[in-house]
Amino acid sequence: MSSLRIATILAAAVMTGCALFGGKVSLSTSPTMPAAEGGARFSVSKNDNTVIVLSVKHLAHPDKLTPPASSYVVWTKANKDAMAQSIGALKVDSDLSGSLLAETPLHSFELIVTAEPSGEIQQPTGQPLLWTSYSR
């Protein structure tokens, strides 16, 4: 990830009034994408929401997957029985890196990345490709 992109993400996090917790949490990776790497940092905003700074690298463009997809979508899921909520589409650049800055009112959740036919999809249809759990 370029240093400009990192600086932009960190500046946005500071402007939302959050204090970054500890280090980066590594995301688990699906065996179907062994080269992919992901990490997330979590913080608390002024209004007690959870701020998520997600970064990935070595993530193939979604149209190169089998079956092809149009975008990667990032989801939060409060528990195993809860409906997943989209927090945004993850764009992959020419260096196969991407990032997403998002905020959720959840304090404990699963963070999941799937490949989807549309960035506007309401529920995940693809298998989790990257994931982690978070709780504060």
N, C-alpha and C positions, 0 to 999 in steps of 0.2 A: 504494500500500500504506500502511496506517495506520502512524503512528509507534509505536503500541503493538505491532503485529505485528512490525515491524522490531526493536524492543527485545526482544521475546520470543525471536525467532530468534537474535539476537546473544547474549543471555543463555544460551540453550541451548548455543550453540557454545562459549562460554567455559567453561561448566560441564563440557563433555566434555573439557576440557583441551587445546583446540586453539589454534593461533596462525594467524590468517587470513593468507593469502598475498596480496600485491598487491591489485589491484583486481578489479572484477567482470568476468567473461567474458561477452560477449554470445552468445546462442544464435542460430544460423541459423534462419530461418523459412520454412515452406512457402509457395509462392505461393497456395495455397488459403486461407491465413489471413494476408493482408497486414498487417492492423492489429496482430496479436499481437506482443508483445515479451517476451523472456525473458533472464534473466541468472543466472549462478551464481557462487558463491564456493566455493573449495575450501581445505581445511586438513587438517592431520594430527592425529589424536587421540593420546592417550597410548599406545595400543596399536598405533600405526602404521597404523591404518585411515585412509581418506580420508573426511573429513566434507564433505558437499555441502549448501549452502544455496542452494536454487533459488527464484527468484521470477519471476512472470509478470504481465503486465497486458494488457488489451485482448483477453483470451482468451474467446471466446464460450462460453456454457454448452454442454456436450457434447450435450445433447438438442436443440440448435438447429442442429447440423451436418447435412450430407447425406452419407451416411445418419446418422441420429441415433445417439448413443452414450450410455452412462450415466456414464462417467467418463474422465478423463485418467489415464494410467498412465505413470510414469517408470521407465525401464529403464537398466541399464548393460550394456555389451557389451564384453568384454575385447579382442576382435578380430573381423575380418569373418567368421571361421568359427565363432566361439563362439556359444553359446546366450545369448539376452538374459535378464537377471535383473531381475525387478521389484523396485524399491526403495520403491514406495509409490504411492498414488493422490493425485493433485493436485486439491484442491478449489478451485473457482472461486466467489468470493463475489459479492454483488450489484453490486460495483464492477468486475466482470470481472477481478479480481486473485486471485492465489493464491500459495501458498508451500509448500515442503516442505523439511524438515530430515531428512537421511538419512546413513547411513554404509555404506561398502563396504570390503572388504579389498583391492580392486583399487587399483593405483597408476597404471595407464594404462587408459583406457577411453573408449568413446563414451557420452555421456549423451543419451538420446532420450526424447521425449514423444510418445505416441500417444493417439488417442481409441479407447476400447474399449467393448464391450458390457457388461463387468463389471470392477470394480476388482480382482477376484480371479483374473483370467485368468492363465494360466501362460506364455503366449508371445504376443508382439504379433501382432495381426491387422490393425491399422490402419497406414497410412502414417506415417512420421515427420512430425510437425508442427513440432517445435522440436528442435534438436540442437546438440551441440558435442563436441569431443574434449578430453580432459584427459590429461596425462602429467606425472609428477613425477620 
